[in-house]
Amino acid sequence: MPKVANKKTALEASIPLACADEAVAVAFLEAQRWGETPNCPRCGDTDVTMMKAKDGSRNARFLWRCHGCKQQYTVRVGTIMEDSPIPFRHWCLAFYRASASKKGISALQIQRETGLTYKSALFLMHRIRWAMAPANAQEQRAFVRQPRLALNL
């Protein structure tokens, strides 16, 4: 019998690389968020510049500068990763593991795989689970009727 080839898409092939290196993780997340044309998350302007270090390499904090509102920003701004000191490669791994596993993944497993503290892994997984929840979950709960209990006393 012929075997079926396990073909991976370009996205599936780039995820393990993003989980291993911080610069590759940032490039992966920027490509997923903005594609070919990065834009400012504050004003929406596409006239932005990637900030460089003195030697011409990428800035250590992976900053961008908007020429419209004159603000600096990263790929974190306006996402669930905002105000989080957790490295991008750990976010990529947690996103992948949370979406690829059928039953989900525990914060303890993320702690083991990344080397983060349990508190940081729990924070990371809480944010990912919140983002993966249906947007109208609160509205759905409001319309669910609760069965009435009939007590025959």
Secondary structure as GFF3:
##gff-version 3
##sequence-region A 1 153
A	DSSP	alpha_helix	10	18	.	.	.	ID=ss1
A	DSSP	alpha_helix	22	34	.	.	.	ID=ss2
A	DSSP	beta_strand	48	50	.	.	.	ID=ss3
A	DSSP	beta_strand	64	66	.	.	.	ID=ss4
A	DSSP	beta_strand	72	73	.	.	.	ID=ss5
A	DSSP	alpha_helix	88	100	.	.	.	ID=ss6
A	DSSP	alpha_helix	107	114	.	.	.	ID=ss7
A	DSSP	alpha_helix	118	132	.	.	.	ID=ss8
A	DSSP	alpha_helix	137	142	.	.	.	ID=ss9
###
